[in-house]
Amino acid sequence: MAYKRSHRGFTLIELLVAIGILAIVAVLGWRGLDGIVRARVALTAELEQTRGLQLAFAQLQSDTEHLASRADIGGRATLAAQDGRLTLIRSVFADDQPSRLQVVAYRIRDGVLIRRESLATRDLAALDALWQASIGGTDADSPAVALQSAISGLTLQLWFDDDAGWRADAGSAANTANPSGLEVVLQGGPELRMTKVFLLGAS
């Protein structure tokens, strides 16, 4: 006597349940992958911003290391610091040439940290004109270099070797005294803030 084998397949309900489970797993997997991609993009952007701020600080380090001596320029101020604006006079050295002076300005324009430098000169009268143009914001002829974008703030303080110490608004004091330190705070967003202190030994 022969028995027939019955070949039973999946029912429609079983297929729908399986498809539903696979769909849920796929959605969960997609959300996890999307979260990883978004986190990676945000981290990359933050690292690029941090790297840009570090490069800006490196340029500031070079400029402050070569800050001109007041004794060499007739007692003139070599640095003016206000929030969002930094102007300084630096010495420029080249091979087989005498040292010259240059006015350097840091500004924030439309969220971009910009550095301008004037032509180098040995003429103090020309230096005075370059300084006044930079302070007055009429130095458009000086070449500008964008150091970093997405900058929301530039806060500056000067250190004086007296009882007052750090001063946030030291424009007049810098004209009559020698600051020995500069604190720079760059704000690159609500969660990205970098602070660095520079020694002004040549002031």
Secondary structure, DSSP 8 states (H G I E B T S, - for coil): -----------HHHHHHHHHHHHHHHHHHHHHHHHHHHHHHHHHHHHHHHHHHHHHHHHHHHHHHTB--GGGGTT---EEEETTEEEEEEEE--TTS--EEEEEEEEEETTEEEEEE---BS-HHHHHHHHHHHHHT--TTS-EEEEESS--EEEEEEEETTTTEEESS-HHHHHHS-EEEEEEEEE-STT-EEEEEEE-TT-
